[in-house]
Amino acid sequence: MYLDSLGIPSIGVGHNLRDVPISNEAVEQIFVDDLAQKIQEVEAAFPWAAALSEPRQGVLINMAFMGIGRLRGFVKMLAAMEAGDWEAAARELLDSKYAGQVGARADRLAQQLREDRWV
């Protein structure tokens, strides 16, 4: 988003958000594009993640939305995931500033790590 020359919140190429909200279809397309980008980032940053189940890969992809650089900062969680220590990975996720910021989302992701199922 940026402010145009009149101070109107805009996105893309002059799309005025004040007067013309984006459609549900546009929101969905932005998400599809963002998700594809996050999957690529996770694959590049953590090659070992390709061997994980989809629910556990999903935790990394979900967390990548905070930025791959910030996700790389979860050193102990990532090491536990790479080693297959799901209890430790969940504990490290919950023992973070991030968990305090996102609340129930972190609880769900920790459960997903522990139980290897979509939550």
C-alpha positions in Angstrom: 0.0 0.0 0.0 1.1 3.5 -0.6 -0.5 7.0 -0.3 -1.1 8.6 -3.6 -0.5 12.3 -4.4 -3.7 13.2 -2.6 -3.0 11.0 0.4 -5.4 8.3 -0.6 -4.4 4.7 0.4 -3.8 2.8 -2.8 -2.3 -0.4 -4.0 -1.0 -1.8 -7.3 -1.2 0.7 -10.1 -3.5 3.4 -8.7 -6.2 1.2 -7.1 -7.9 3.5 -4.7 -8.7 1.6 -1.5 -10.7 4.4 0.1 -13.4 4.4 -2.5 -13.0 1.0 -4.2 -12.3 -2.0 -1.9 -10.6 -5.0 -3.5 -12.8 -7.9 -4.4 -12.9 -11.2 -2.7 -11.4 -12.7 -5.9 -8.5 -10.2 -5.7 -7.9 -11.1 -2.0 -7.9 -14.8 -2.9 -5.4 -14.2 -5.8 -3.1 -12.2 -3.5 -3.2 -15.1 -1.0 -2.5 -17.7 -3.7 0.5 -15.7 -5.0 1.8 -15.1 -1.4 1.4 -18.8 -0.5 3.4 -19.9 -3.6 6.1 -17.4 -2.7 6.3 -18.7 0.9 6.5 -22.3 -0.2 9.4 -21.4 -2.4 11.1 -19.5 0.4 10.7 -22.4 2.8 12.0 -24.9 0.3 15.1 -22.8 -0.4 15.8 -22.0 3.2 15.2 -25.4 4.7 15.9 -28.2 2.1 15.3 -30.8 4.8 11.7 -29.7 5.1 10.9 -31.6 1.8 11.0 -34.8 3.8 8.4 -33.6 6.4 4.8 -34.5 6.3 2.4 -31.9 4.8 1.1 -30.7 8.2 4.6 -30.2 9.5 5.7 -28.4 6.4 2.5 -26.3 6.8 3.8 -25.0 10.1 6.9 -23.7 8.4 4.9 -22.2 5.6 2.4 -20.6 8.0 5.3 -19.1 10.0 7.1 -17.9 6.9 4.4 -15.2 6.5 6.1 -13.3 9.3 9.2 -13.2 7.0 11.7 -15.9 6.2 14.4 -14.0 8.1 12.4 -14.0 11.3 11.6 -17.7 10.8 15.3 -18.4 10.5 15.6 -16.9 14.0 13.8 -19.9 15.5 17.1 -21.8 15.6 16.2 -24.3 18.4 12.7 -25.1 16.9 14.2 -25.6 13.5 17.0 -27.8 14.8 14.4 -29.9 16.7 12.2 -30.2 13.5 15.2 -31.3 11.4 16.0 -33.9 14.1 12.4 -35.1 14.3 12.0 -34.1 17.9 8.4 -32.8 17.7 7.8 -32.2 21.4 10.9 -30.0 21.6 10.0 -28.2 18.3 6.5 -27.5 19.7 8.0 -26.4 23.1 10.4 -24.0 21.3 7.6 -22.5 19.2 5.6 -21.8 22.3 8.5 -20.4 24.2 8.9 -17.4 21.9 7.8 -13.8 21.6 6.0 -14.8 18.5 3.7 -17.2 20.5 2.7 -14.3 22.7 1.9 -12.2 19.7 -0.2 -14.7 17.8 -1.8 -16.5 20.8 -4.1 -19.4 19.7 -2.4 -19.6 16.3 0.9 -20.7 18.0 -1.1 -23.2 20.1 -2.5 -24.7 16.9 0.8 -24.8 15.2 2.5 -26.5 18.2 -0.3 -29.1 18.2 0.2 -29.7 14.5 3.9 -30.3 15.1 3.2 -32.8 17.9 0.3 -34.7 16.3 1.3 -34.5 12.6 -2.2 -33.6 11.5 -3.8 -30.4 10.3 -5.3 -28.4 13.1 
